[in-house]
Amino acid sequence: MKRILATAAAAVMTLTALAGTATAAQTDTGITPAVSCYDGAVVSPISKTGYSPTGANAPAKTTTRCNDINVKVGFSSKARVCFYAQQKPTQLLYCQDQWSPVKKGTWVVVATNVRDKQPYRVQWAAHPTNALVHLAA
């Protein structure tokens, strides 16, 4: 039984190594880890009107790392995603009807199956002053 488990574990480690990309750094073991959706997550403030990202970084665009839009904050609230036109990112297309509950300190998916390079902003139902948001998309 131990031999079967050891063989299965070795196979899983090999498959995990094969799933990595050429751009990922190798670990001390020589195994190349897979790129995570959360690699490259950005931190953004929330505007006084309740949107993130703000300023010149708005709207954000999704990447090839994720199929979803994920958020993590230091407070609990509700959030929804607003989508903008790809050709004209200042043009609001629509905001989600439903608000997603977001728990403090936890990555939460607020939109699923979003295409790559899709402009978006996250709207917050409530937020503390000077709050920051981790965005991974």
C-alpha positions as protocol buffer text, in pm:
chain_id: "A"
residue {
  index: 1
  type: MET
  ca { x: 0 y: 0 z: 0 }
}
residue {
  index: 2
  type: LYS
  ca { x: 283 y: 241 z: 88 }
}
residue {
  index: 3
  type: ARG
  ca { x: 448 y: 168 z: -246 }
}
residue {
  index: 4
  type: ILE
  ca { x: 125 y: 254 z: -435 }
}
residue {
  index: 5
  type: LEU
  ca { x: 87 y: 579 z: -242 }
}
residue {
  index: 6
  type: ALA
  ca { x: 450 y: 673 z: -304 }
}
residue {
  index: 7
  type: THR
  ca { x: 410 y: 604 z: -677 }
}
residue {
  index: 8
  type: ALA
  ca { x: 88 y: 808 z: -689 }
}
residue {
  index: 9
  type: ALA
  ca { x: 254 y: 1097 z: -505 }
}
residue {
  index: 10
  type: ALA
  ca { x: 548 y: 1092 z: -747 }
}
residue {
  index: 11
  type: ALA
  ca { x: 307 y: 1097 z: -1042 }
}
residue {
  index: 12
  type: VAL
  ca { x: 120 y: 1394 z: -898 }
}
residue {
  index: 13
  type: MET
  ca { x: 447 y: 1581 z: -844 }
}
residue {
  index: 14
  type: THR
  ca { x: 554 y: 1507 z: -1202 }
}
residue {
  index: 15
  type: LEU
  ca { x: 221 y: 1625 z: -1344 }
}
residue {
  index: 16
  type: THR
  ca { x: 237 y: 1938 z: -1127 }
}
residue {
  index: 17
  type: ALA
  ca { x: 584 y: 2013 z: -1260 }
}
residue {
  index: 18
  type: LEU
  ca { x: 466 y: 1963 z: -1619 }
}
residue {
  index: 19
  type: ALA
  ca { x: 176 y: 2205 z: -1561 }
}
residue {
  index: 20
  type: GLY
  ca { x: 421 y: 2489 z: -1488 }
}
residue {
  index: 21
  type: THR
  ca { x: 514 y: 2744 z: -1751 }
}
residue {
  index: 22
  type: ALA
  ca { x: 853 y: 2837 z: -1891 }
}
residue {
  index: 23
  type: THR
  ca { x: 830 y: 3181 z: -1734 }
}
residue {
  index: 24
  type: ALA
  ca { x: 783 y: 3058 z: -1379 }
}
residue {
  index: 25
  type: ALA
  ca { x: 1089 y: 3041 z: -1153 }
}
residue {
  index: 26
  type: GLN
  ca { x: 1202 y: 2699 z: -1039 }
}
residue {
  index: 27
  type: THR
  ca { x: 1197 y: 2609 z: -671 }
}
residue {
  index: 28
  type: ASP
  ca { x: 1491 y: 2463 z: -477 }
}
residue {
  index: 29
  type: THR
  ca { x: 1363 y: 2116 z: -571 }
}
residue {
  index: 30
  type: GLY
  ca { x: 1390 y: 2193 z: -943 }
}
residue {
  index: 31
  type: ILE
  ca { x: 1014 y: 2172 z: -989 }
}
residue {
  index: 32
  type: THR
  ca { x: 857 y: 2459 z: -1183 }
}
residue {
  index: 33
  type: PRO
  ca { x: 535 y: 2565 z: -1009 }
}
residue {
  index: 34
  type: ALA
  ca { x: 224 y: 2652 z: -1210 }
}
residue {
  index: 35
  type: VAL
  ca { x: 144 y: 3023 z: -1238 }
}
residue {
  index: 36
  type: SER
  ca { x: -139 y: 3111 z: -1003 }
}
residue {
  index: 37
  type: CYS
  ca { x: -431 y: 3338 z: -1074 }
}
residue {
  index: 38
  type: TYR
  ca { x: -316 y: 3539 z: -772 }
}
residue {
  index: 39
  type: ASP
  ca { x: 36 y: 3592 z: -913 }
}
residue {
  index: 40
  type: GLY
  ca { x: 45 y: 3951 z: -1026 }
}
residue {
  index: 41
  type: ALA
  ca { x: -249 y: 4060 z: -812 }
}
residue {
  index: 42
  type: VAL
  ca { x: -260 y: 4437 z: -779 }
}
residue {
  index: 43
  type: VAL
  ca { x: -347 y: 4650 z: -478 }
}
residue {
  index: 44
  type: SER
  ca { x: -578 y: 4944 z: -535 }
}
residue {
  index: 45
  type: PRO
  ca { x: -749 y: 5202 z: -316 }
}
residue {
  index: 46
  type: ILE
  ca { x: -1127 y: 5235 z: -322 }
}
residue {
  index: 47
  type: SER
  ca { x: -1258 y: 5568 z: -449 }
}
residue {
  index: 48
  type: LYS
  ca { x: -1485 y: 5784 z: -233 }
}
residue {
  index: 49
  type: THR
  ca { x: -1771 y: 5674 z: -460 }
}
residue {
  index: 50
  type: GLY
  ca { x: -1696 y: 5306 z: -385 }
}
residue {
  index: 51
  type: TYR
  ca { x: -1510 y: 5181 z: -693 }
}
residue {
  index: 52
  type: SER
  ca { x: -1175 y: 5009 z: -743 }
}
residue {
  index: 53
  type: PRO
  ca { x: -938 y: 5047 z: -913 }
}
residue {
  index: 54
  type: THR
  ca { x: -921 y: 5425 z: -922 }
}
residue {
  index: 55
  type: GLY
  ca { x: -755 y: 5702 z: -1121 }
}
residue {
  index: 56
  type: ALA
  ca { x: -523 y: 5618 z: -1409 }
}
residue {
  index: 57
  type: ASN
  ca { x: -551 y: 5246 z: -1326 }
}
residue {
  index: 58
  type: ALA
  ca { x: -926 y: 5242 z: -1392 }
}
residue {
  index: 59
  type: PRO
  ca { x: -1071 y: 5039 z: -1533 }
}
residue {
  index: 60
  type: ALA
  ca { x: -853 y: 4733 z: -1475 }
}
residue {
  index: 61
  type: LYS
  ca { x: -831 y: 4460 z: -1739 }
}
residue {
  index: 62
  type: THR
  ca { x: -850 y: 4086 z: -1691 }
}
residue {
  index: 63
  type: THR
  ca { x: -547 y: 3873 z: -1779 }
}
residue {
  index: 64
  type: THR
  ca { x: -477 y: 3527 z: -1916 }
}
residue {
  index: 65
  type: ARG
  ca { x: -392 y: 3409 z: -1560 }
}
residue {
  index: 66
  type: CYS
  ca { x: -757 y: 3393 z: -1449 }
}
residue {
  index: 67
  type: ASN
  ca { x: -1100 y: 3309 z: -1582 }
}
residue {
  index: 68
  type: ASP
  ca { x: -1251 y: 3494 z: -1288 }
}
residue {
  index: 69
  type: ILE
  ca { x: -1227 y: 3828 z: -1109 }
}
residue {
  index: 70
  type: ASN
  ca { x: -1112 y: 3780 z: -749 }
}
residue {
  index: 71
  type: VAL
  ca { x: -1091 y: 4027 z: -462 }
}
residue {
  index: 72
  type: LYS
  ca { x: -945 y: 4026 z: -111 }
}
residue {
  index: 73
  type: VAL
  ca { x: -993 y: 4307 z: 142 }
}
residue {
  index: 74
  type: GLY
  ca { x: -932 y: 4384 z: 508 }
}
residue {
  index: 75
  type: PHE
  ca { x: -1302 y: 4435 z: 583 }
}
residue {
  index: 76
  type: SER
  ca { x: -1630 y: 4254 z: 516 }
}
residue {
  index: 77
  type: SER
  ca { x: -1872 y: 4398 z: 261 }
}
residue {
  index: 78
  type: LYS
  ca { x: -2055 y: 4321 z: -61 }
}
residue {
  index: 79
  type: ALA
  ca { x: -1916 y: 4379 z: -410 }
}
residue {
  index: 80
  type: ARG
  ca { x: -2026 y: 4360 z: -770 }
}
residue {
  index: 81
  type: VAL
  ca { x: -1837 y: 4398 z: -1097 }
}
residue {
  index: 82
  type: CYS
  ca { x: -1904 y: 4666 z: -1358 }
}
residue {
  index: 83
  type: PHE
  ca { x: -1790 y: 4590 z: -1713 }
}
residue {
  index: 84
  type: TYR
  ca { x: -1670 y: 4843 z: -1969 }
}
residue {
  index: 85
  type: ALA
  ca { x: -1638 y: 4834 z: -2349 }
}
residue {
  index: 86
  type: GLN
  ca { x: -1308 y: 4686 z: -2473 }
}
residue {
  index: 87
  type: GLN
  ca { x: -1273 y: 4938 z: -2755 }
}
residue {
  index: 88
  type: LYS
  ca { x: -1375 y: 5234 z: -2536 }
}
residue {
  index: 89
  type: PRO
  ca { x: -1290 y: 5153 z: -2170 }
}
residue {
  index: 90
  type: THR
  ca { x: -1462 y: 5468 z: -2043 }
}
residue {
  index: 91
  type: GLN
  ca { x: -1797 y: 5337 z: -2170 }
}
residue {
  index: 92
  type: LEU
  ca { x: -1986 y: 5145 z: -1902 }
}
residue {
  index: 93
  type: LEU
  ca { x: -2166 y: 4841 z: -2044 }
}
residue {
  index: 94
  type: TYR
  ca { x: -2336 y: 4715 z: -1729 }
}
residue {
  index: 95
  type: CYS
  ca { x: -2292 y: 4623 z: -1363 }
}
residue {
  index: 96
  type: GLN
  ca { x: -2387 y: 4285 z: -1221 }
}
residue {
  index: 97
  type: ASP
  ca { x: -2736 y: 4272 z: -1069 }
}
residue {
  index: 98
  type: GLN
  ca { x: -2622 y: 4061 z: -774 }
}
residue {
  index: 99
  type: TRP
  ca { x: -2385 y: 4168 z: -498 }
}
residue {
  index: 100
  type: SER
  ca { x: -2135 y: 3906 z: -377 }
}
residue {
  index: 101
  type: PRO
  ca { x: -2059 y: 3884 z: -5 }
}
residue {
  index: 102
  type: VAL
  ca { x: -1688 y: 3944 z: 61 }
}
residue {
  index: 103
  type: LYS
  ca { x: -1538 y: 3820 z: 386 }
}
residue {
  index: 104
  type: LYS
  ca { x: -1241 y: 3998 z: 543 }
}
residue {
  index: 105
  type: GLY
  ca { x: -900 y: 3850 z: 453 }
}
residue {
  index: 106
  type: THR
  ca { x: -1031 y: 3588 z: 207 }
}
residue {
  index: 107
  type: TRP
  ca { x: -1001 y: 3569 z: -171 }
}
residue {
  index: 108
  type: VAL
  ca { x: -1354 y: 3580 z: -315 }
}
residue {
  index: 109
  type: VAL
  ca { x: -1463 y: 3526 z: -675 }
}
residue {
  index: 110
  type: VAL
  ca { x: -1693 y: 3815 z: -773 }
}
residue {
  index: 111
  type: ALA
  ca { x: -1727 y: 3732 z: -1146 }
}
residue {
  index: 112
  type: THR
  ca { x: -1672 y: 3406 z: -1334 }
}
residue {
  index: 113
  type: ASN
  ca { x: -1584 y: 3311 z: -1691 }
}
residue {
  index: 114
  type: VAL
  ca { x: -1467 y: 3660 z: -1786 }
}
residue {
  index: 115
  type: ARG
  ca { x: -1284 y: 3696 z: -2117 }
}
residue {
  index: 116
  type: ASP
  ca { x: -920 y: 3810 z: -2132 }
}
residue {
  index: 117
  type: LYS
  ca { x: -846 y: 4186 z: -2148 }
}
residue {
  index: 118
  type: GLN
  ca { x: -1199 y: 4274 z: -2035 }
}
residue {
  index: 119
  type: PRO
  ca { x: -1208 y: 4620 z: -1869 }
}
residue {
  index: 120
  type: TYR
  ca { x: -1379 y: 4619 z: -1528 }
}
residue {
  index: 121
  type: ARG
  ca { x: -1415 y: 4795 z: -1197 }
}
residue {
  index: 122
  type: VAL
  ca { x: -1540 y: 4655 z: -866 }
}
residue {
  index: 123
  type: GLN
  ca { x: -1815 y: 4847 z: -689 }
}
residue {
  index: 124
  type: TRP
  ca { x: -1839 y: 4821 z: -310 }
}
residue {
  index: 125
  type: ALA
  ca { x: -2163 y: 4843 z: -110 }
}
residue {
  index: 126
  type: ALA
  ca { x: -1972 y: 4977 z: 191 }
}
residue {
  index: 127
  type: HIS
  ca { x: -1606 y: 5035 z: 273 }
}
residue {
  index: 128
  type: PRO
  ca { x: -1388 y: 5206 z: 534 }
}
residue {
  index: 129
  type: THR
  ca { x: -1200 y: 5524 z: 450 }
}
residue {
  index: 130
  type: ASN
  ca { x: -862 y: 5460 z: 281 }
}
residue {
  index: 131
  type: ALA
  ca { x: -943 y: 5093 z: 224 }
}
residue {
  index: 132
  type: LEU
  ca { x: -729 y: 4888 z: -13 }
}
residue {
  index: 133
  type: VAL
  ca { x: -836 y: 4602 z: -240 }
}
residue {
  index: 134
  type: HIS
  ca { x: -630 y: 4315 z: -381 }
}
residue {
  index: 135
  type: LEU
  ca { x: -750 y: 4244 z: -736 }
}
residue {
  index: 136
  type: ALA
  ca { x: -663 y: 3928 z: -930 }
}
residue {
  index: 137
  type: ALA
  ca { x: -814 y: 3875 z: -1270 }
}
